[in-house]
Amino acid sequence: MPYPKSTIIISVYKDTEALGFILESLEHQTVLPDEIIVSEDGDSAEMRDFIATHQNRFPNLVHLTQPDEGWRKNRALNNAIRSAHNDYLIFIDGDCVPYTTFIEAHLENGRRGVVLCGKRFELGPKFTARVKNNQLKIRDIEKKFLWYLPAMVRDNARHPEDGLTFKSHSFLSRQIHKRYVRHIVGCNFSCYKEDFLKINGFDETYCLPAEGEDVDPSWRFRGMGIELKSCRNNANILHLYHPKRFSAIEGDVNKAIMEKHRAQNAYFCKNGIMKEESK
């Protein structure tokens, strides 16, 4: 069965170095994306210049911007969904580098009425420095994962089990994918565009990180009868190390918003891709 045409949406904020590693990975995918959207929560000169230098290399590369007015990632992502030309959408964050089989795994497992939910393996600071200094390729880690694993664990890597890759229809994959998926991990998931439109995209009421970009759409998908299914250990990404960027207080603010909306069964959010007209 032929794969659907795909758009990969990369959420970024000024980090052109990490985006460079992502683009390198996309160039070596076993199945290439039909469209690449860099969704910037801002409008930085650094990112514009960086995209311009790579436009000939990636003719299907689209750069979307918006005024830099604080954390408005959900608004930027909705702009990307609205702009995407293809049926199947794959979402990653701008600090996460895909394995070479990443696009293929999402497309192979994708179904209408299903959101595929992946995980991420977080590199520690020393291995991240080796990648950034071009001493080590992500493709090398992918190919020799078990060889590098002990040293990566000593470097305080997190979730090493999510760096292992299994064939999509192998026995191990089938067992892993039977587990209940609590919620989307915002840096690695995919679905058909038509299914995201059923919940009106991301809720732009969230103006702080945490909850609003992953937990919130999860319960709204389920409320609309759209299933969350694991693609863990099939569609793998490596997260480049950086200090945490949000606080528990921000998470509490978002949880209060989400609980209010859940009490109202607001599966189709009011402040999403389509705006509810004021009366």
Secondary structure, DSSP 8 states (H G I E B T S, - for coil): -----EEEEEEESS-HHHHHHHHHHHHT-SS--SEEEEEESS--HHHHHHHHHHTTT-TTEEEE-----S--HHHHHHHHHHH--SSEEEEEETTEEE-TTHHHHHHHH--TTEEEE---EE--HHHHHHHHTTSS-HHHHHHTHHHHHHHHHHTT-B-GGGG----TTSHHHHHHTTS---S--TTEEEEEHHHHHHTTSS-TT--SSSSTTTHHHHHHHHHTT-EEEE-TTTS-EEE--------HHHHHHHHHHHHHHHHTT--S-SBSSSB----
